[in-house]
Amino acid sequence: MKVSYDFSGKVAVVTGSATGIGHAIAMEFAKAGADIAVCDYNEEKGKATVEEIKALGSKAAFYKCDVSKDEDVAAMKDGVMKEFGTIDFLLSNAGVSYGYKPDKTPCLGPPFTNVLVSDWERMFDINLFGMVRVIQAFYDVFKEKKEGKIVCTASIAAFESTSLQPQ
């Protein structure tokens, strides 16, 4: 069964939308007619995502944002509100799942002792506290509207290690 939605006139903010799950989410919302705020730290791929969305006929804008930084999240929220005026969907999707030793060899995965404390801190700051920052930033918008949807995603990497290469 194929389900379709009409989100014409709606605005979706998608963090981590330059690649992977976030990119797919942004594209599906655009196909359903929503306008999209593409939020990611990867400017090149984020801007390419904006062009893909525009090619589908939706409005889109890119906001460079590292969700581990309060000032980036605040600037992204201010930009979104200035450009779009409101939001209807907030998809907190930004995340990382890998770690590397100083020599760039992978260190995420079994045994538990392979994961450096600094990598745990980075993953929690982006995957958990980044989600909190983004939701807190837009909370008043949803409270004032008395409507809207917030969705937080995770990947399979929450349950198993990955073979990603260093960036």
C-alpha positions as CSV (number, residue, x, y, z in Angstrom):
1,M,0.0,0.0,0.0
2,K,1.4,3.4,-1.0
3,V,0.6,6.2,1.4
4,S,0.8,9.8,0.2
5,Y,0.6,13.1,2.1
6,D,-0.1,16.7,1.1
7,F,2.1,19.0,3.1
8,S,1.6,22.0,0.8
9,G,1.9,25.2,2.7
10,K,3.8,23.5,5.6
11,V,7.4,24.0,6.7
12,A,9.7,21.3,7.8
13,V,13.0,21.9,9.6
14,V,15.3,18.9,9.2
15,T,18.6,18.7,11.0
16,G,21.3,16.5,9.5
17,S,19.6,16.8,6.1
18,A,22.6,17.1,3.9
19,T,23.1,13.3,3.7
20,G,21.7,9.9,4.8
21,I,18.5,9.6,6.6
22,G,18.0,13.4,7.0
23,H,18.4,13.9,3.2
24,A,15.8,11.2,2.5
25,I,13.4,12.8,5.0
26,A,13.8,16.2,3.5
27,M,13.3,14.9,0.0
28,E,10.1,13.0,1.0
29,F,8.7,16.1,2.7
30,A,9.5,18.1,-0.4
31,K,7.8,15.5,-2.6
32,A,4.7,16.0,-0.4
33,G,4.8,19.7,-1.0
34,A,6.4,21.0,2.2
35,D,9.0,23.8,2.2
36,I,12.2,22.7,3.8
37,A,14.9,24.3,6.1
38,V,18.0,22.2,5.4
39,C,20.2,22.3,8.5
40,D,23.6,20.7,8.5
41,Y,27.2,21.4,9.2
42,N,28.1,20.2,5.7
43,E,27.6,23.3,3.6
44,E,28.4,21.8,0.2
45,K,26.1,18.9,0.5
46,G,23.4,20.9,2.3
47,K,23.3,23.5,-0.5
48,A,23.1,20.6,-3.1
49,T,20.1,19.2,-1.1
50,V,18.5,22.7,-1.3
51,E,18.8,22.6,-5.1
52,E,17.3,19.1,-5.3
53,I,14.3,20.3,-3.2
54,K,13.8,23.4,-5.4
55,A,13.8,21.2,-8.5
56,L,10.8,19.4,-6.9
57,G,9.0,22.8,-6.7
58,S,9.3,23.4,-3.0
59,K,10.9,26.4,-1.3
60,A,14.2,25.5,0.5
61,A,17.0,27.3,2.3
62,F,20.2,26.1,3.9
63,Y,21.4,26.8,7.4
64,K,24.9,25.8,8.4
65,C,24.4,24.4,11.9
66,D,26.5,22.3,14.3
67,V,23.8,21.2,16.8
68,S,26.5,20.8,19.5
69,K,26.9,24.6,19.5
70,D,24.2,26.8,21.2
71,E,25.0,29.8,19.0
72,D,24.7,27.7,15.8
73,V,21.2,26.4,16.8
74,A,20.1,29.9,17.8
75,A,21.2,31.4,14.5
76,M,19.6,28.6,12.6
77,K,16.3,29.1,14.4
78,D,16.4,32.9,13.8
79,G,17.2,32.3,10.1
80,V,14.4,29.8,9.7
81,M,11.8,32.1,11.4
82,K,12.9,35.1,9.3
83,E,12.8,33.1,6.0
84,F,9.7,30.9,6.6
85,G,7.8,32.7,9.4
86,T,6.9,29.5,11.2
87,I,7.4,25.8,11.2
88,D,5.1,22.8,11.3
89,F,7.5,19.9,11.5
90,L,10.8,19.7,13.4
91,L,12.9,16.6,12.6
92,S,15.8,16.3,14.8
93,N,18.0,14.0,12.9
94,A,21.6,15.2,13.2
95,G,23.9,12.5,14.5
96,V,27.3,10.9,14.5
97,S,28.2,7.3,15.2
98,Y,31.9,6.8,14.7
99,G,35.1,7.3,16.6
100,Y,38.8,7.2,15.6
101,K,42.0,7.0,17.5
102,P,44.6,9.7,16.9
103,D,46.2,7.6,14.2
104,K,42.7,7.5,12.4
105,T,42.1,3.8,13.1
106,P,38.5,3.0,13.9
107,C,37.8,2.6,17.6
108,L,34.0,2.3,17.8
109,G,32.5,-1.0,18.6
110,P,33.4,-4.1,20.5
111,P,35.0,-4.2,22.9
112,F,33.6,-1.3,24.9
113,T,37.1,-0.2,25.8
114,N,37.8,0.7,22.2
115,V,35.6,3.8,22.4
116,L,37.5,6.9,23.6
117,V,35.8,9.1,26.2
118,S,36.2,12.1,23.9
119,D,34.2,10.2,21.2
120,W,31.4,9.4,23.7
121,E,31.3,13.0,24.7
122,R,31.1,14.1,21.0
123,M,28.4,11.6,20.2
124,F,26.3,12.6,23.3
125,D,26.8,16.3,22.5
126,I,25.5,15.9,19.0
127,N,23.1,12.9,19.2
128,L,21.4,13.7,22.5
129,F,22.1,17.2,23.6
130,G,21.9,18.5,20.0
131,M,18.4,17.1,19.9
132,V,17.6,18.9,23.1
133,R,19.1,22.2,21.9
134,V,17.0,22.1,18.7
135,I,13.8,21.2,20.4
136,Q,14.3,23.9,23.0
137,A,15.0,26.5,20.3
138,F,11.7,25.9,18.6
139,Y,9.6,25.1,21.6
140,D,8.0,28.5,21.9
141,V,7.0,28.4,18.2
142,F,5.0,25.2,18.8
143,K,3.6,26.4,22.1
144,E,2.3,29.6,20.5
145,K,0.8,27.8,17.5
146,K,-0.6,25.0,19.8
147,E,0.2,22.6,17.0
148,G,3.1,21.0,15.1
149,K,5.1,17.8,15.1
150,I,8.5,17.0,16.6
151,V,10.2,13.8,15.4
152,C,13.6,12.6,16.7
153,T,15.4,9.9,14.7
154,A,18.3,7.5,15.3
155,S,20.1,5.1,13.0
156,I,20.9,1.4,13.3
157,A,24.3,2.7,14.6
158,A,22.6,3.0,18.0
159,F,22.7,-0.8,18.2
160,E,25.7,-1.8,16.1
161,S,29.0,-0.4,15.1
162,T,29.6,1.1,11.7
163,S,32.5,1.0,9.2
164,L,32.5,4.7,8.4
165,Q,35.8,6.3,7.4
166,P,37.2,9.4,9.1
167,Q,36.0,12.8,7.7
